[in-house]
């Protein structure tokens, strides 16, 4: 997920940014094999897409955020927001 989906969050193509947010919704249950840095990076990427110029990307980002809130360890990144 890190090598194939994370780069799409900054793609110049809105469809790929939208699809990256969709992928987060589908695979939010996967266990992370690191110390939580990938999860923190993912949350930051999704939060950045909430202000995307394309409305479909904003919608998918808000739906993805709903799934990320439920992940263990997400509260460390989300509480300061």
C-alpha positions as CSV (number, residue, x, y, z in Angstrom):
1,X,0.0,0.0,0.0
2,X,2.8,2.4,0.9
3,X,4.6,1.9,-2.5
4,X,1.6,1.9,-4.8
5,X,-1.2,4.0,-3.1
6,X,0.7,6.7,-1.2
7,X,2.2,8.3,-4.4
8,X,-1.3,8.6,-5.9
9,X,-2.4,11.0,-3.2
10,X,-0.2,13.6,-4.9
11,X,-0.9,12.7,-8.4
12,X,-1.8,15.5,-10.9
13,X,-4.8,13.3,-12.0
14,X,-7.8,13.8,-9.8
15,X,-9.1,10.3,-10.5
16,X,-6.0,8.7,-9.1
17,X,-6.2,10.9,-5.9
18,X,-9.9,9.9,-5.6
19,X,-9.0,6.2,-6.1
20,X,-6.2,6.5,-3.4
21,X,-8.8,7.7,-0.9
22,X,-11.1,4.9,-2.0
23,X,-8.3,2.3,-1.4
24,X,-7.9,3.6,2.2
25,X,-11.6,2.8,2.8
26,X,-11.2,-0.7,1.4
27,X,-8.0,-1.6,3.2
28,X,-8.3,0.3,6.5
29,X,-8.3,-3.0,8.4
30,X,-4.8,-4.1,7.3
31,X,-2.3,-4.4,10.1
32,X,0.7,-2.0,9.8
33,X,4.1,-3.6,10.1
34,X,6.0,-0.5,11.3
35,X,5.9,1.7,14.4
36,X,3.0,3.8,13.2
37,X,4.8,6.2,10.9
38,X,3.0,4.9,7.8
39,X,-0.4,5.3,9.5
40,X,0.5,8.8,10.5
41,X,1.6,9.6,7.0
42,X,-1.6,8.2,5.6
43,X,-3.7,10.2,7.9
44,X,-1.8,13.4,6.9
45,X,-2.3,12.6,3.2
46,X,-6.0,12.0,3.6
47,X,-6.4,15.3,5.6
48,X,-4.6,17.2,2.8
49,X,-7.1,15.7,0.3
50,X,-10.0,17.3,2.2
51,X,-9.0,20.6,0.7
52,X,-8.4,19.2,-2.8
53,X,-9.7,21.3,-5.7
54,X,-11.7,18.3,-7.1
55,X,-15.0,17.7,-5.2
56,X,-15.0,13.9,-5.7
57,X,-11.6,13.7,-4.1
58,X,-12.9,15.7,-1.1
59,X,-15.8,13.4,-0.7
60,X,-13.7,10.2,-0.9
61,X,-11.2,11.7,1.6
62,X,-14.0,12.5,4.1
63,X,-15.3,8.9,3.7
64,X,-11.8,7.5,4.1
65,X,-11.2,9.6,7.3
66,X,-14.2,7.9,8.8
67,X,-12.5,4.5,8.5
68,X,-9.1,5.8,9.7
69,X,-10.6,7.2,12.9
70,X,-11.4,3.7,14.0
71,X,-7.9,2.4,13.5
72,X,-5.8,1.8,16.6
73,X,-3.1,4.4,17.0
74,X,-4.9,7.0,14.8
75,X,-5.8,9.1,17.9
76,X,-2.2,10.2,18.3
77,X,-2.3,11.9,15.0
78,X,-5.9,13.1,15.0
79,X,-6.2,14.6,18.4
80,X,-4.1,17.6,17.7
81,X,-6.2,18.3,14.6
